[in-house]
Amino acid sequence: MLTQAQRDAIRMHVALDEPIRRLISLATTDLHSGPIYTEVDEDDTDTWPGFVAACRIIRDALPSSDLYIDLDTDEVISDGPEPLLDNVLHVDNRVVVRALVGAELSRYV
């Protein structure tokens, strides 16, 4: 179980673009409240693609590697090979995804 400081460190390390954060928010709303219907405007390139497509887009934007957090500073110190340091927390990629999109949505992305 990650602490709030560790989840915040992951969010700071993995900077998601605004369109992806918006899709995460809309997909979460869709998951809890039912399908989102939007009117399609010919000039609007930022329409809701639907839940399945949004999950695919979100999945493609998320990192696929594990992260390592320094437990003394609660900062991400590596997203590559495991650092040879003491007091380091290995965070599996599935936990990273859960920290970024939430537990409910992480089952679909």
C-alpha positions in Angstrom: 0.0 0.0 0.0 1.4 3.3 -1.0 1.3 6.4 1.2 -0.2 9.6 -0.1 3.3 11.1 -0.5 4.4 8.1 -2.6 1.3 8.4 -4.8 2.0 12.1 -5.2 5.6 11.4 -6.2 4.4 9.0 -8.9 2.0 11.6 -10.2 4.8 14.2 -10.3 7.2 11.7 -12.0 4.7 10.7 -14.7 3.4 13.9 -16.1 0.2 13.2 -18.0 -0.9 15.7 -20.6 -4.2 17.6 -20.0 -6.1 15.6 -22.7 -5.2 12.3 -21.0 -6.1 13.7 -17.6 -9.4 14.8 -19.1 -10.0 11.3 -20.5 -9.3 9.7 -17.2 -11.8 12.0 -15.5 -14.5 11.3 -18.2 -13.8 7.6 -18.2 -14.2 7.5 -14.4 -17.5 9.4 -14.7 -18.6 7.0 -17.4 -17.7 4.0 -15.2 -19.7 5.3 -12.2 -22.6 7.2 -13.8 -23.2 5.4 -17.1 -22.4 6.3 -20.7 -21.5 9.8 -21.6 -23.3 11.2 -24.6 -22.0 14.3 -26.3 -23.1 16.0 -29.4 -20.6 15.9 -32.2 -19.6 19.3 -33.6 -17.8 19.3 -36.9 -15.2 21.8 -35.5 -14.7 20.0 -32.2 -11.7 17.7 -32.3 -11.9 17.0 -28.6 -15.0 14.8 -28.4 -15.6 11.8 -26.1 -14.4 8.7 -28.0 -16.3 6.3 -25.8 -15.3 4.3 -22.8 -13.4 1.5 -24.6 -11.5 3.8 -26.9 -10.7 6.2 -24.0 -9.3 3.3 -22.0 -7.1 2.3 -24.9 -5.8 5.9 -25.3 -5.2 6.2 -21.6 -3.3 2.8 -21.5 -1.1 3.9 -24.4 -0.2 7.1 -22.5 0.7 5.4 -19.2 4.2 4.1 -18.5 4.9 0.4 -18.8 7.8 0.2 -16.5 8.1 -0.3 -12.7 9.2 2.6 -10.6 11.5 2.8 -7.6 10.9 5.2 -4.7 13.4 6.3 -2.2 11.7 5.7 1.2 13.7 8.4 2.9 12.5 11.2 0.6 9.4 9.7 -1.0 10.7 10.6 -4.4 10.8 8.4 -7.6 14.5 7.7 -8.2 14.3 5.3 -11.1 12.0 3.9 -13.8 14.7 1.6 -15.2 16.8 -1.1 -13.6 16.5 -1.5 -9.9 18.9 0.9 -8.1 21.5 -0.7 -5.8 20.5 1.3 -2.8 19.0 0.5 0.6 15.6 1.7 1.6 14.1 1.6 -1.9 10.5 0.6 -2.6 9.8 -1.3 -5.8 6.5 -0.2 -7.3 5.0 -2.7 -9.8 3.6 -1.1 -13.0 0.1 -2.2 -12.1 0.3 -0.2 -8.8 1.7 2.8 -10.8 -1.3 2.6 -13.1 -3.7 2.4 -10.1 -2.0 5.5 -8.5 -2.4 7.4 -11.7 -6.0 6.5 -12.7 -7.6 5.2 -9.6 -8.4 1.6 -8.5 -11.7 1.3 -10.3 -10.5 2.5 -13.7 -7.2 0.7 -13.5 -9.1 -2.6 -14.1 -10.0 -1.4 -17.6 -6.8 0.3 -18.8 
